[in-house]
Amino acid sequence: MIKEYNFEKYFDCLLKIIPISIAALIALSVYRIFFFFHFADFTTLNAMTFYVLKAFWLGFRFDLAVVAYINSFVIVILTFILLFRSLKVFKFTVFIIKIYYWVAFSFLAFLAAVDFGFYTYFNERINILIFEFFRDDTPALMSTIVKDSRFPVAVIILFTVSVISYKLSSWTAKKFLNRQCIIDTSFWGGFLKTFIIIFTLFITFVFMRGTVSMFPLGIFHTQISPNIFINKISISPAHALTDAIQSKAEQAKTVDVAEKIGIPKEDINISAFYKTSQFNNAAQEIRPNVVFIVMEDFGELPVLYNSKKFDVLGELKKHFDEDIVFYNFLAAGRITIHALETTILNMPQRPYALQITQSPAAFNKYASASVVPYKNSGYNTSAIYGGSLKWRAIDSFFITQGFDNIYGEGDIKNEYRHQWGINDAQFFELVLRELKKESDAPKFIYGMSTGAHVPYETPPYYKPLPLETPKELLEKMPGMSKEYIDQMFKTYQFANREIAKFISAVKKSELADNTIIVVTGDHNLREFPGLTREELFRKYAVPLYIYVPKKLKRPMNINEAGSHTDIMPTLYDLSLSRQKYISAGTSLADNGKKHIAFNSDGFILSGNKAALYNVDSKTAQYFIFDLKTKLLSETQATKEHNDMIEYYKQTIAAADVYLNQKNQNKGE
């Protein structure tokens, strides 16, 4: 029997963790193989062998991360008790470890069974809907599960795995207490021993992350192929559950937005959201394609400083000069998902509310979805995302909202990938490829790029145009290195030049006469902490570019205020005729209406007036907006200011009621 717990026994225990870890990895791989062969539709997997192998390799990395998480507790506690060198403490710790391993691996088996059952019914790996089990008729659901013919088999398998886990845990504990050590470390020096302890903790941390890149391995990384099922193979049940728990934790923060904002339910009227597009004879004849692009970080501020020496627009400047650009335009919010949800659902971002995509509401089919009027008009509809379609589960979100086709980074040769997906050259290649596909029906394409995102990267072949950052702009980025600023604007410029190439390709082709293109940003660049109070609008501003073929053009006042909620109503007026739709926004092609734009921070803009409304304190600041300089100056409240705030509150409250009501798919 051992006489003392020392470094030699510590190192010996680390080595004896390896067999049980290998056994766990084998078991997890067996589950993934069984999952694959049980659910795979092999008729759709022709020529997909490489992607399947890639999915299994990625899956192994997920499993390794899970085992590392389980082992981390054991390694940390074994390291900690080195401080005591007590044999009694060590023996007690070994008993705890034995029980811990047994429970951990048994739970992992149970989680796999739940994951398998969940996929059987929902065709999805574990997600936030798992928590609806406890909110629904739980006894009835349990009764249904027990009556399933596979339930007894699952119980037998789980019991068997639990017994095997106990045997392996006991065997590992016995080996821990074995007097004989695998390696004699008595002659090792203190420096080497300290290094091994630190290195063990470090390598465990690396395995837990699953990668040495910026972001730890997660469901985000599973978008690896054009095949949706292949992308679902990799994720481990443990990671899927973790993602669901994080989403649930955010959901717990939800409140009744209408009540919080101070609008009584009886005063809320959602009927104003039910609209019909204008009569458009040219649109009826041409039935134009519509391409709507939301670009990552395509903020307005750098555009205001564009020059030959600071050429952030590149060839896009020519298109800006030729076509329609709204500069008094607000992004829906401060993050990408705000833009995506607003433009897909035609509803504004609500203060306090959870993101739809992170809640069970993601699986509601909304009649307000931007794609619906085009589907009703016989269009072929596609959604294209430049990153992983598993990001915030947008693959399911796009499908649920009615898109016929969805594409992500796995649908194009992945050269010069950045942290968030494919670069913009590849992204627009994918969009153009989809636009040029032969089809008897016109196309509506919704695209969101990811290229101009931190950490800013461009392909190694890219040669930038002059980018001498103006001193005034540098002052708005205090504390940032020249290298960082240069790379940021280089990436911004690259993205703009790639969208310019796409627009030019359309204009030079037969598509020029029957394709509408709209481009905006998801939000402004975030790297401007030096903005002053008078520059508050610039903090939120993104440009809105519109290319409309000559036969479809109509007068639009580019000085009007607008926001993301106004884009789809504008497109409906330009491309459809007398088509019913649901939206909180107002068409910018309707010059007879007063336009009031706002965002998730309560910044409201209309004409030469602006306000910043604080929902928590129910107070506001009031401004005059200079249409030329885009600067604000504080002023006293006017009736127009108060009307703008009331409109904001009523719209937010009505949107919350609409998005939370039942039977959204019927538009009720």
N, C-alpha and C positions, 0 to 999 in steps of 0.2 A: 504494500500500500504506500502511496506517496506520503511524504512527511511534511511537505510545505508547498504552498502555492507560490510559485515564482515565475520568472520570465520563461524558463525552459518549459514549464507546464502550460503557460499561456500560449507560447508558440506551438506547442504540441496540440493544444485544443483547436487552434486556428487550422492546422492541417487536417484535423479530424472532422472539421465542418464540411470539408470538400465532398466526401461521399454522399451525405444526405442532400447536399446542394445539387449534385449531379443527378441524383434520383428524382429530385423535384423538377429539374429542367427536363428530364426525359418524360416525366408524367405530363407536364404542361405541353410538350411537343406532341405527345400522343393525342392529347385532347384536341390540339389544333388540327392535326391530320384527320382525326375522326370528324371534327366539325366541317372540314373542307369536303371530304368525300360524302358526307351526309347531305349537305346543303348545296353543293356545287351543281350548276347546270352546265354540263360539259359541252353542250352544243354552242354555248356562248364563249367558250374558252379556247377556241381554235387560235393557234399562233400566239397564245398568251403564256407559254411556258416560262419565258424569262420573267414576266411579271409575277407569276405564281411563286417561282423560286425567290424572287426579291421579297415577296410578302412573307414567306416563311423565314427568311433571314431576318427581316425586320421584326417578325413575331418572336424569334429567338432572343433578340435584343430586349424586347419588352419583358419576356419571361426572366431574362437575366436580371433586369432591373427589379422585378418583383421579388426574386430570391434574394437579391442584395438588400432590399428593404427589410425582409424578414431576418436576414442575418445581421443587419446593422445593430439590432437590439442586443443580440448575443455578443457581438464583437465589442460593443461599447461597454457592456456590463463586465465582460471578462477583462477588459482594459482597466476599468474603474477599480475592481477588487484587487488589482496588483498593488494598490496603495496599502492594503491590509496584510497581504501575504499569509492570511489565516486559512488553515485547512478547513475549519468548520464553516467559515464564510464561503469557501470554494464549494464544499459539498452541498450546502444549501442552495447555492447559485446553480449548480449542476441540476439539482432537482427541479428548480424553477425553469431552467432551459428545456428540460425534457418535456414538461407540461406545455411550455410555450410552443415548442416545435410541433407537438401533437395537435394543439388547438389551431395554430396558424395554418398548417397544411390541410387539416380537416376543413377549416373554413374556406380555404382556397378551392378545395374540391366542391364544397357546397356552392360556392360562387360560380364555378364553372357550370354546375347543373342548372342554376338559376339563369345564367347567361344563355345556355342551350335552349331552355324552355322559353325564355324571352324572345330569342330569335325565331323560334318556331312560330310564335303567335304574331310578332310585330315585324319580322324581317329586319330587325335592327339589333345591334349589340345593346347591352344594358345602357339605358339613358334615364333622364329625369322622370319618365313615365313610370319607372319602377316604384316611385313613392306614391303613385296613385293607388297602388295595391292597398295601402293603409287608409286611404280616403274614400275608397269605394266600399261596396258591400263585401268586406273581408271574409266573413264566414262563408258566403256564397262562393267566392273565388277559391277559398281553400277546399270546399266541397268539390268544385269542378276539377281542381288539380288532383285531388285524391282519387277521383273516379276515372282519371285518365289511365289508359291501359299501360302507359309507360312509367307511371308513378312507382309501382313495386320494383321495377327494374332499376330505376334511379335510386331508390332507397337501398337496395342490395349493393349497388355499385358504391354508393357513398359510405355505407357501413364497411365494406371491404377496404376502401381507400383509407378510412379512419383507422382501421385495425393495422394496416400496413404502416401508416404514419406513426402510430404508437410504437410499433416494433422498431422502426427506424430511429425514432426519437430515443427509445430506451437503449438501443445498441450504441447510439452516439454518446449518450450520457455515460454508459459503461466504459466506453473508450476514453472518455475524458478522465475518468477516475483510475484508469490503468496506470500502474506504477511505471511501466516501461514507456519511455518517450521515443518517438520516431527518430528524432535528431538530437544529438548531444550539443547543447548550446552553452555549456558551462565555461568554455574557453573564449566565448565571444565577448568583445569589449562593450563598455557602456554606450559608446557612440553608436555602434552597430545596432544594439538592442533598441535604443531610442529611435533610430532611423526606421527600424522595422515596425515599431508601434505606430509612428506617424504615417509611414507609407501605407500600412494596413488600413488605417482610418481614411486616408485619402483615396485609396483605390476603391474602398467600399462606397465612398461618396460618388465617385465617378461612375461606378456600376449602377448606383441608384438613379443617377441622372439619365443613364442610358446613352449619353453622347457627351462630347467635349465642346460642342457648338454652343451658341448663345442660349438656346432654349432647351430645357430638359425634354427627353423623349415623352411624347404624349399623343393623344388622339389626332392632334394637328398634323403629325408626320405621316399618317396612313394614306394620304392621297398620293399613290404611287403609280397608278395605271388608269387607262380609260374605262376599266371594268369596275363597276360599283362593288360587286361581290368580292373581288380580289382585294379591294381596299379595306374590306371589313374583316379579312382573315387575320391581319396582323395584330390588331389591338388585343390586349389581354383582358380578361374579365375584371381583374383588379384595377387596371387603368380606366376601363369603362365606368366602373362604379365610382372611382375617385372623381372623374369628370362629372358624373351625375350628382354626387354629393356637393361639389363646388357650385353647380348650377342651383341646387336646392337651397344652399346656404344663402345665395343671392336672392332667391325667390322669397325667402322668409322676411325680406325687407319691404315687401310690397305693402302699399296702403291704398285706401280709396282715394284716388287722385281728385275726383270731382269734389268730394267732401273736403279734402285738404286745401283745395284751391278756393273753396268758399262759394261754390255754385250749387244751390239746392237742386236735387234730382228733378223736381217738377218743372224747373226752369230750363232743363236741358232739352235741346231739340236737335236730333241727328238728321232730320229730314233735309236740312240744308246741304248735306253731303251727297244727296241723290241728284245727279245732274245728267244732262244730255249735251253731247258735243254739237257744235254749230253745223249747219248745212254746208257741205263742201262738195260741189259738183266735180271739181278737178280731182279730188281724192277718190271719189267714186269711180272715175274713169281710170286713173293711174294705179290706184291701190299700191302706194309706195311702200318699199321696205323702210323699216325704222331701226336705227342703231343708236342705242342710248349707252354712253360710256361714262362710268364714274371712275375718275383717276385718283390714285393714292396721292395724298399730300399736294394736290393741285390747287394750292392757295393763291389768292389774288395779289398779295403784297409784293412778291418778286416781280409780277407782271407790271406793276405800277412803276418799277424802276428799270424796265427793259430798255436797252440801248445797244448800240453797236459794240461798245466796250463791255457791257454786261448783258450778253445776248442769251437770256434764259428761255426765250421763246423759239429761237431758231426759225425754221421754216413755218412754224405755226403762226408767226406774225403776219405772213401773207394771207392766211386764211382768216385771221382775226379782222384784217382790214377789208376783206372781200365780203364777209358774211355778217351775221348778227351776233353781237356779244352783249350780254347784260353784266354790268359791273356792280350794280347795287343789289348784290345777290348774297344770300346767307346759306351756309351749310346747316343741315338739320341739327347738328350737335358737334361735339368735340372729338368723337371717335368714329372709326369706320363703320361699326355696326349701326350707329345712328343713321348714317346715310343710306345704308343698305335697306334697313327696315322701313325707313320713311319712303324711299322711292319704290320699294316693292309693294308696300301695303297702302300707299297713298294716304298715310296718316302721320301726324307730327309726333315727335318725341315728347313723352309726358314726364314731368318731374316726378320723382319718387318711384316711377314704374320700372319693373324689370324689363330687360330686353325680351321681346317676344320669342326670339330664337333660343333663349335659355330657359324657357318655361313650357309647361304642357300646351300652352296656346300655340306653340310652334307647329302643332299638328292639327290646328284648325284651318279650314279652307275658307279664306276671307273673300267675300264678294267684291271687296274694294281692291283686291290685288291688281297691280298695274297690268298684268298680262290678260286679265279677263276680257276687256273690250276687244282686244286683238284676237283672242281665241273665238269670241262670238262672231267676229268678222271673217273667220276662216283663215287666219294667219298661222304660219308655222312659227313656233316660239322657242327661243333658246336663251339660256342663262350661262354666261361664261365668267369664271372667276380665275384670276391669275395665280392663286395659291391652292392650298389644300381645301377641298370641298368638305372636309371634316371640321374645318374651323367653325366653331359655334354651330355645328350640324347643319350648315347651310345647304348641303345636298338634299336632305329631307325637306328642308324649308322650301327650296325651289320647286321640288316635285309636288309638294302639298299645295303650293299656290298656283299650280297649273302649267308650269313650263313643260313643253314637249321634250326638250333635250337639255341636258346640263353637262357642262364641260369644266374641267379644272386643270391643274398643272400636269396631271398624268396623261392628258390627251394630246401632248405635243412633245417632240424630242426635247429633252431637258438639258440644254446647254447653258452654261454660265448661270446656273440657278443661284438665287440669293436666299437669304434667310426666310423670306416669306413666300417664295414661289419662283415662277419663271420671270425673266426680265421682260421689259416692255416690248422689245423687238419680237420676242416669241409670242407674247400675249396678243399683239395686234396681227401677227401672222395667223393665229388661231381664229381671231374674229373675222379677218378677211376671208379665210378659208370657209368659214361657216356662211358668210354672206354670199359667196360666189357659188355655193352648192346649187345644183340644178333642182328646181322645185316648181311645181305648178301653182303654189301658193306664195303670196308675199311673206316676208320674214319680219318678225320683231325680235331683235337681239338686245339683251341686257348684258352689259359687260362691266366688270369691276377689276381694275388692275391692282397690283401689289408692289410694283417695282420701286417707286420712290419712297421707300420706307426705311427707317432706321434699322440696322446699320446701312448707311447709304453705300451702294455698290453699283458699278457699271461694268459691262463686259470688258475684258482686257483689250479688245480691238478698238474701243471707242476713242475717237479723237474729238475733244470738245471745242466748241467755238469760244471766242474770247469771253472770259468771266472775271472781270475786274470789279469786285464787289464795291458799290458806292459807299463812301464814308458814312452817310446818313443811315444806310441799312446796317452797316457794321455796328453802329451805336445801339441798335436794337437787339444785338446779340452779345451782350457783355460776358466775358469769361470764356468764350469759345475760341478754340485755336483756329488759326488760319487754315490748317490742313483739313479740319473738320468742316469748316464753312465752305471751303472750295469743293470738297467732295459732295456736300449736300447740294450745292447749286449745280454741280456737274451732273448728278443723278436727276435732278429736277429738269435740267436742260435736255438730257437724254430722253426722258419720258415724253417731253413736249415735242421733240423732233420725231419720235416714233409715231405719236398720234398724228402729226403733220403728214408723215409718209402715208399713213392709212387714209387720211382724208384726200390726199393727192391721188392716191391709187383709185379711189372711188370716183373722183371728179374726172379723171382721164379715161374712164371706162364707160361702158354702156349703162352702168349703174347710176351715173350722174343725174339722169333725168327722172329716176324713180326711187331715189334713196334719200331719206332725211337722216342727218347725223346730229346728235346732241352730245355735248361733252361738258362735264362739270367735275369738281373735285369733291372728295368725301369730306374733307376739312382743310383748314389752312395748315401750313407748316407750323410746327409747335415751337420752333427754336427762336422765338422772338420775345423773350421776357422783358425786353426794354421798351415795349409799347406803352405809350402814355394813355391817360384817360380819354383824351380827345381822339385817340387812334383805336378806340374800342371796336368800331365797325371792322377795321382791318384785321382784328383778331379772329373774326368769324367769317370774313368774306372769301368766297370762291367765285370765279367767273363762270358764266353759263354761255357756252358757244352753241350756235345753231346754224347748220347748213340746210337750206331748203331749196329744192329745184325751182327754177323760174316759174313754172306753171302752178306751183303750189304756194308760192310766196303770198304773204298778206302783211299789211302794215302792223308793226309792233313798236311800241314806245320803249326804247332801250333804257330810258331813265327811270322806268318803273322799278319798284322794289319787288323782289321775289325771293323764294326759298325752295328747297328741295321738294316740298309738297306741291309746288306749282308746275313742276316739269311735266308730269304725265298729263294733266289736263290740257297743257299747251300742245303736247304731242297728239292728243285725241282730236283737237280742233284742226291741226295741220294735216293729219293723215286719215282721219275717219269722217264719216258724215252721219249726223243724227244718231250717234251711238250712245246708249245709256252707260253710265259709270258711277262709281261711288268714290268720292275724294274730299279731303278737307281743304285741298288747294284750289287755286283759281287760275284759269288759263291766262297766260301772258299775251295770248293772241286776242283776248277779249278786251278791247280798249275802253269799253263802256263801264267797266267795273273798277272800283277802288281796290288797290292792291295793298294788303297788309302782310308783311313777312315777319316771321319770328323764328327763334330757335330754342333748343332745350335749356339754355341758360336764362331765358326770359328776356332776351334782347329783341326788341320790336322795332320795325322800320317801315315807314310809309311816307312817300314823297320826301319832303325836307324835314320830317319830324322823326324822332327816335325816342325810345324809352327803354329803361332796364328795370324790369319788375322782379322783385324778390318775393317768391311764394311763401317762404317761411315767415318773414316779417310783415308781408303784405304791404310793403312800401315800394316806391319807385323813384327813379331819377329820370329827369326829362332833358331832352337835347334838341338842338337844331342841327340838321345834317346838311353839310355842304356837298352838293351833288358833284362839284368839280374836284375838290381836294379829298373828298371822302373822309373829312374830319368832323368831329362833333364839338359843339359848345353847349355848356349847360344853360338851362333856361327854366322859367317857371312853367308849371303845368297849364295846358290849354285844354279846351273841350276835345280837340282832336287827339291830344295825348291820352286823355281818359277813355275816349272811344276805342283807341287802339288797344289799350290794356284790357278793356272789357271784351273786345273781340278775341284777344289772345286767351283769356280765361274761359270764355264760352266754347271756343274751339277745342281747347285742351280737354275740358270736361266732357264735351260731346264725343271726342275721340276715345276717351277712356271708357265711356259707356258703350260705344260701338265695339271696341276691341274686346270688351269683356262680356258682351252679350252672347247668348246662345244662338245657334243656327245662322252663324255668319255666312255659311256657304249658300244660304238662301237669300241673303241680303236683308234679313228681317231685323 
